[in-house]
Amino acid sequence: MDWDWSVVIEYKDLFIQGLITTIELTAVAVAVGLVIGVLLGIMLISAKKWLRIPARVYVHLFRGTPLFLQILFFHFAVLPTLAEMFFMDPPEAVISGFVAFSMNAGAYIAEIFRGGIQSVDKGQLEAARSLGMTYPQAMRFVVLPQAFKNMLPPLGNEMITLLKDTSLVTVIAVNDITYAAFVTAKNTFVRWTPYITAGLVYLVLTTLLTQWVSYLEKRFQTSKR
């Protein structure tokens, strides 16, 4: 076992860039995934089939196939084909990661929103409509604020899962934390310290994210009381 920590210092810039990329991938996936998830979640509970069925197909497709395969599919098939159609240069690998993670996150967040919305008593929506609110207004000002409290724990779990799953973009040579560890180990032939360093970085990030979600849960519980 080689415990040469100097290689981590030597490749510190690679690890720093990997950390930035990992955070960016997670942040974009959560932000875009929330937008997609809210829209799909509302479509899933819609009484109109032409809204409900496409949402179900989307969710089933992205939840039923591996994220690893989705990354490869977007990077080597979908985005290059679109670039050729519009006479553009192929996008950078990190763009493929953004697209794949965002669309995958949207499917999982849609189910979280659907469950959260359905956990709110139907009388809340009926009362809001009886006061003259339109359906979108009732959802925005009455149902969603109450549902969000129930959705926060699973949303936190989804963010943590996304953070760890960003390591999959190593396969398309995106410089994330795992890729930094892989390159360091390959170039220096030191195996233990680069991967241990990457694991510690992920552990710190997930711990901070967990603490932040716990803080938000306590704030919402205090507000509710």
SEPA-381379 format. One record per residue: residue number from 1; x, y, z of N, C-alpha, C in turn. Coordinates in steps of 0.05 Angstrom, whole numbers. Each point is the difference from the previous one (the first is absolute). Layout:
{NUM,{X,Y,Z},{X,Y,Z},{X,Y,Z}}
...
//
This chain:
{1,{17,-24,0},{-17,24,0},{18,25,0}}
{2,{-5,17,-19},{15,25,-3},{-16,23,10}}
{3,{10,13,21},{-14,22,13},{14,27,-6}}
{4,{9,4,-24},{14,24,-8},{-21,22,-5}}
{5,{-3,18,20},{-20,21,-2},{11,24,-17}}
{6,{25,-1,-7},{12,22,-16},{-13,1,-28}}
{7,{-9,-23,-10},{-12,0,-27},{-26,15,0}}
{8,{-14,0,22},{-25,16,2},{6,30,-2}}
{9,{21,7,14},{9,29,-1},{9,7,-28}}
{10,{15,-19,-12},{10,5,-27},{-23,5,-20}}
{11,{-22,-16,4},{-23,2,-19},{-23,15,13}}
{12,{6,18,18},{-21,14,14},{-18,17,-18}}
{13,{11,11,-21},{-16,16,-19},{-21,-17,-14}}
{14,{8,-25,-6},{-19,-18,-13},{-23,-7,19}}
{15,{7,-4,26},{-20,-6,20},{-19,24,5}}
{16,{12,24,0},{-16,24,4},{-20,4,-23}}
{17,{10,-4,-24},{-18,2,-24},{-21,-22,1}}
{18,{8,-23,9},{-20,-22,3},{-21,6,20}}
{19,{8,13,22},{-20,8,20},{-19,20,-11}}
{20,{10,20,-14},{-17,20,-12},{-20,-12,-20}}
{21,{10,-18,-17},{-17,-13,-20},{-22,-17,14}}
{22,{8,-14,21},{-20,-17,14},{-22,17,12}}
{23,{7,23,12},{-19,18,12},{-18,12,-21}}
{24,{12,8,-23},{-15,12,-21},{-20,-21,-12}}
{25,{9,-24,-5},{-18,-21,-10},{-24,-4,18}}
{26,{6,-2,26},{-22,-5,20},{-19,24,1}}
{27,{11,24,0},{-17,24,2},{-18,3,-24}}
{28,{11,-4,-24},{-16,3,-25},{-21,-22,-1}}
{29,{8,-24,6},{-19,-23,-1},{-23,5,19}}
{30,{5,10,24},{-21,5,20},{-18,23,-10}}
{31,{12,22,-9},{-15,23,-9},{-18,-7,-24}}
{32,{12,-11,-21},{-16,-7,-24},{-19,-23,6}}
{33,{9,-19,16},{-17,-23,8},{-24,9,15}}
{34,{3,21,17},{-23,10,15},{-22,12,-19}}
{35,{10,15,-20},{-19,11,-20},{-15,-22,-15}}
{36,{16,-19,-10},{-12,-23,-14},{-19,-16,18}}
{37,{10,-4,25},{-15,-17,19},{-27,13,8}}
{38,{0,26,4},{-25,14,7},{-20,-3,-23}}
{39,{9,5,-24},{-18,-1,-23},{-11,-29,-3}}
{40,{18,-19,1},{-8,-28,-4},{-18,-9,24}}
{41,{7,9,24},{-16,-8,23},{-29,9,-2}}
{42,{-4,25,-10},{-27,10,-4},{-14,-15,-23}}
{43,{16,-6,-21},{-12,-15,-22},{-8,-29,9}}
{44,{15,-11,18},{-6,-28,9},{-27,-1,15}}
{45,{-8,21,14},{-25,0,14},{-23,13,-15}}
{46,{6,8,-25},{-20,13,-16},{-22,-20,-8}}
{47,{-24,10,-3},{-23,-17,-9},{0,-4,-30}}
{48,{17,15,-14},{1,-1,-29},{21,-21,-8}}
{49,{-9,-19,-16},{18,-22,-9},{23,10,-17}}
{50,{-5,21,-16},{21,9,-18},{23,14,15}}
{51,{-5,7,25},{21,10,17},{12,-23,17}}
{52,{-17,-17,11},{8,-20,19},{17,-22,-14}}
{53,{-8,-9,-23},{14,-23,-13},{28,7,-9}}
{54,{6,23,-13},{28,6,-7},{17,3,25}}
{55,{-11,11,22},{16,2,25},{7,-27,11}}
{56,{-19,-18,-1},{5,-28,10},{21,-13,-17}}
{57,{-1,3,-26},{20,-12,-18},{28,11,6}}
{58,{1,27,3},{26,12,6},{12,-11,26}}
{59,{-17,0,21},{10,-9,26},{8,-30,-1}}
{60,{-16,-16,-13},{6,-29,-2},{25,-4,-16}}
{61,{4,15,-21},{24,-3,-17},{26,6,15}}
{62,{0,23,14},{25,8,13},{5,-14,27}}
{63,{-22,-9,13},{4,-15,24},{6,-30,-5}}
{64,{-8,-9,-24},{2,-28,-6},{26,-7,-15}}
{65,{16,19,-7},{26,-5,-13},{23,11,17}}
{66,{24,-12,-2},{22,9,16},{10,28,-7}}
{67,{7,15,20},{10,27,-5},{26,-1,-16}}
{68,{16,-21,5},{25,-4,-15},{-5,-1,-30}}
{69,{-21,-16,-7},{-7,-3,-28},{-11,26,-12}}
{70,{-15,15,16},{-11,26,-9},{23,20,-6}}
{71,{21,0,16},{22,17,-5},{13,-7,-27}}
{72,{5,-25,-4},{12,-9,-25},{-18,6,-24}}
{73,{-26,-4,4},{-19,5,-22},{-1,29,-8}}
{74,{-1,18,19},{0,29,-7},{27,9,-11}}
{75,{22,-11,10},{26,10,-8},{8,-11,-28}}
{76,{-6,-25,-5},{10,-12,-25},{-22,-2,-22}}
{77,{-25,5,7},{-21,-3,-20},{-17,26,-3}}
{78,{-14,8,21},{-20,21,-3},{13,27,-6}}
{79,{19,9,17},{11,27,-4},{17,2,-26}}
{80,{17,-20,-6},{14,2,-26},{-18,1,-24}}
{81,{-22,-15,1},{-19,0,-22},{-13,27,-3}}
{82,{-8,12,23},{-12,27,-1},{20,21,-11}}
{83,{26,-3,8},{20,18,-9},{4,-2,-30}}
{84,{-1,-24,-11},{2,-4,-29},{-24,12,-14}}
{85,{-23,-3,11},{-25,11,-13},{1,30,-2}}
{86,{12,13,20},{0,29,0},{28,11,-7}}
{87,{17,-17,-12},{27,7,-9},{16,14,22}}
{88,{0,-12,23},{15,10,23},{22,-20,7}}
{89,{19,10,15},{21,-18,11},{-12,-17,22}}
{90,{10,-24,3},{-10,-17,22},{4,14,27}}
{91,{-19,-2,18},{2,13,26},{22,-13,17}}
{92,{10,15,20},{20,-11,18},{-13,-22,17}}
{93,{17,-18,10},{-10,-23,16},{-17,9,24}}
{94,{9,22,12},{-14,9,24},{-29,8,-6}}
{95,{-6,9,-24},{-27,7,-8},{-17,-25,-1}}
{96,{11,-22,-10},{-14,-25,1},{-7,-9,28}}
{97,{18,6,19},{-5,-6,28},{-23,17,11}}
{98,{1,25,-7},{-22,18,9},{-27,-9,-9}}
{99,{-1,-7,-26},{-26,-8,-12},{-10,-26,12}}
{100,{18,-20,1},{-8,-26,11},{-9,1,29}}
{101,{15,14,17},{-7,2,28},{-25,16,4}}
{102,{-4,21,-15},{-23,17,4},{-26,-15,-8}}
{103,{1,-14,-22},{-24,-15,-9},{-5,-24,18}}
{104,{21,-13,9},{-4,-22,19},{-11,10,26}}
{105,{11,22,10},{-10,11,26},{-29,8,-3}}
{106,{-8,11,-23},{-28,9,-4},{-19,-23,3}}
{107,{7,-24,-9},{-18,-23,3},{-4,-7,29}}
{108,{22,-1,16},{-3,-8,28},{-14,22,16}}
{109,{7,25,-6},{-13,22,15},{-29,2,-7}}
{110,{-8,-7,-24},{-28,-1,-8},{-16,-18,19}}
{111,{11,-24,5},{-14,-18,18},{-1,10,29}}
{112,{21,15,8},{0,12,27},{-22,21,1}}
{113,{-2,17,-20},{-20,20,0},{-28,-12,-2}}
{114,{-4,-20,-16},{-26,-13,-1},{-8,-10,27}}
{115,{18,-14,14},{-7,-10,26},{-5,22,20}}
{116,{16,22,-2},{-3,22,19},{-27,14,-5}}
{117,{-7,4,-25},{-25,14,-6},{-24,-17,9}}
{118,{1,-26,-5},{-22,-17,8},{-2,-4,30}}
{119,{22,7,15},{-1,-2,29},{-16,23,13}}
{120,{-4,21,-15},{-16,23,10},{-30,-7,-3}}
{121,{-15,6,21},{-28,-6,-1},{-14,14,-23}}
{122,{-17,-15,-14},{-14,11,-23},{-18,24,7}}
{123,{-8,1,25},{-16,23,9},{14,26,-2}}
{124,{27,0,1},{15,24,-2},{-3,13,-28}}
{125,{2,-18,-20},{-4,10,-28},{-28,9,-5}}
{126,{-20,-15,10},{-28,7,-3},{-6,27,13}}
{127,{11,4,24},{-5,25,15},{12,23,-16}}
{128,{24,-4,-11},{13,22,-15},{-16,7,-25}}
{129,{-10,-21,-13},{-16,5,-24},{-27,14,7}}
{130,{-11,-7,23},{-25,13,8},{3,29,7}}
{131,{25,8,6},{6,28,6},{5,16,-25}}
{132,{-2,-13,-23},{4,14,-26},{27,-3,-13}}
{133,{17,-16,12},{27,-5,-12},{-3,-18,-24}}
{134,{17,5,-20},{2,-18,-22},{16,-25,9}}
{135,{-1,-21,-17},{15,-24,8},{30,6,3}}
{136,{13,14,-19},{29,6,4},{5,16,25}}
{137,{-18,19,6},{4,17,24},{-3,-17,25}}
{138,{-19,-18,0},{-4,-18,24},{24,-18,4}}
{139,{11,-10,-22},{23,-17,2},{24,15,10}}
{140,{3,24,-10},{24,16,7},{0,11,28}}
{141,{-24,10,9},{-1,14,26},{-10,-17,23}}
{142,{-13,-22,-6},{-12,-16,21},{12,-28,2}}
{143,{-1,-15,-22},{7,-28,0},{31,-4,1}}
{144,{14,13,-18},{29,-5,-2},{15,8,26}}
{145,{-6,23,12},{14,7,25},{-3,-21,22}}
{146,{-24,-12,2},{-5,-21,20},{14,-26,-9}}
{147,{-1,-6,-26},{12,-25,-10},{31,1,3}}
{148,{12,23,-2},{29,2,0},{11,-10,27}}
{149,{-15,5,21},{10,-10,26},{2,-30,1}}
{150,{-19,-14,-14},{1,-29,-1},{21,-10,-20}}
{151,{6,17,-20},{18,-8,-21},{29,4,7}}
{152,{6,16,21},{27,8,6},{19,-24,6}}
{153,{-8,-19,17},{18,-23,5},{7,-16,-25}}
{154,{-20,-8,-17},{8,-15,-24},{15,17,-20}}
{155,{-6,26,-1},{16,18,-17},{29,1,9}}
{156,{4,1,26},{27,0,11},{15,-26,-8}}
{157,{-14,-23,2},{12,-25,-7},{7,0,-30}}
{158,{-17,11,-16},{5,1,-29},{25,17,-6}}
{159,{3,23,14},{23,17,-4},{26,-15,7}}
{160,{-1,-15,23},{24,-15,8},{6,-22,-20}}
{161,{-20,-13,-10},{4,-21,-20},{12,12,-25}}
{162,{-10,23,-9},{11,13,-24},{29,7,4}}
{163,{6,10,23},{28,8,6},{19,-23,-3}}
{164,{-8,-23,11},{17,-24,-2},{0,-11,-29}}
{165,{-22,1,-13},{-2,-11,-27},{16,16,-21}}
{166,{8,25,7},{15,16,-19},{27,-14,-7}}
{167,{8,-19,17},{25,-15,-6},{-2,-16,-26}}
{168,{-25,-5,-9},{-4,-15,-25},{10,14,-24}}
{169,{3,27,1},{8,15,-24},{30,-5,-6}}
{170,{14,-13,19},{28,-8,-6},{2,-16,-25}}
{171,{-21,-15,-7},{1,-17,-23},{2,16,-26}}
{172,{-9,25,0},{2,16,-24},{21,22,3}}
{173,{18,-5,19},{24,17,4},{-7,28,10}}
{174,{-20,3,15},{-6,25,13},{17,2,26}}
{175,{14,22,4},{18,3,22},{-15,5,26}}
{176,{-12,-21,11},{-12,2,27},{20,-11,20}}
{177,{-10,-3,25},{18,-9,21},{11,-28,-5}}
{178,{-18,-18,-9},{9,-28,-6},{20,-1,-23}}
{179,{-5,17,-20},{19,1,-23},{27,10,9}}
{180,{1,20,18},{25,10,11},{15,-21,14}}
{181,{-14,-17,16},{13,-22,15},{11,-20,-20}}
{182,{-16,-6,-21},{8,-20,-20},{25,8,-14}}
{183,{1,25,-9},{23,11,-15},{25,0,18}}
{184,{-4,9,25},{23,1,18},{11,-28,5}}
{185,{-17,-19,4},{9,-28,5},{14,-11,-25}}
{186,{-11,6,-23},{11,-11,-25},{27,12,-6}}
{187,{4,26,5},{25,13,-7},{22,-5,21}}
{188,{-8,-5,25},{21,-2,21},{3,-29,10}}
{189,{-18,-18,-8},{0,-28,9},{-4,-2,31}}
{190,{-10,22,12},{-7,-1,28},{-30,-4,1}}
{191,{-9,-22,12},{-28,-7,-2},{-17,9,24}}
{192,{11,-2,23},{-17,4,24},{-8,29,5}}
{193,{20,18,1},{-6,27,9},{-18,16,-19}}
{194,{2,-3,-27},{-18,15,-17},{-29,-8,4}}
{195,{-5,-26,2},{-28,-9,3},{-11,6,28}}
{196,{17,-2,20},{-8,7,27},{-7,29,1}}
{197,{17,17,-13},{-6,29,0},{-27,6,-13}}
{198,{-5,-13,-23},{-26,3,-14},{-23,-8,18}}
{199,{3,-23,14},{-21,-9,18},{-5,19,23}}
{200,{22,12,11},{-3,19,22},{-14,25,-10}}
{201,{6,9,-24},{-13,24,-11},{-30,-5,-3}}
{202,{-8,-23,-11},{-28,-7,-3},{-13,-2,28}}
{203,{14,-11,19},{-11,-3,27},{-6,27,12}}
{204,{19,19,-3},{-4,27,11},{-24,14,-14}}
{205,{-1,-3,-27},{-22,13,-14},{-27,-11,8}}
{206,{-2,-26,1},{-26,-12,8},{-7,6,29}}
{207,{20,2,17},{-6,7,28},{-10,29,2}}
{208,{12,18,-15},{-9,28,0},{-28,2,-11}}
{209,{-5,-15,-21},{-27,1,-13},{-21,-12,19}}
{210,{7,-21,14},{-18,-12,19},{-7,19,23}}
{211,{21,14,10},{-5,19,22},{-17,23,-9}}
{212,{3,9,-25},{-16,22,-11},{-29,-8,-3}}
{213,{-5,-24,-9},{-27,-10,-3},{-13,-3,28}}
{214,{15,-10,19},{-10,-3,27},{-8,27,12}}
{215,{17,20,-6},{-6,27,10},{-26,11,-12}}
{216,{-4,-5,-27},{-24,9,-13},{-25,-14,12}}
{217,{3,-26,5},{-22,-15,12},{-8,12,27}}
{218,{20,6,16},{-6,12,27},{-13,27,-3}}
{219,{9,16,-19},{-12,26,-4},{-29,-2,-8}}
{220,{-6,-19,-18},{-28,-3,-9},{-17,-11,22}}
{221,{11,-18,17},{-15,-10,22},{-7,21,20}}
{222,{20,18,5},{-4,23,18},{-21,19,-11}}
{223,{2,5,-26},{-20,17,-13},{-28,-12,1}}
{224,{-2,-26,-2},{-26,-14,1},{-12,3,27}}
{225,{17,-4,21},{-11,2,27},{-9,29,6}}
//
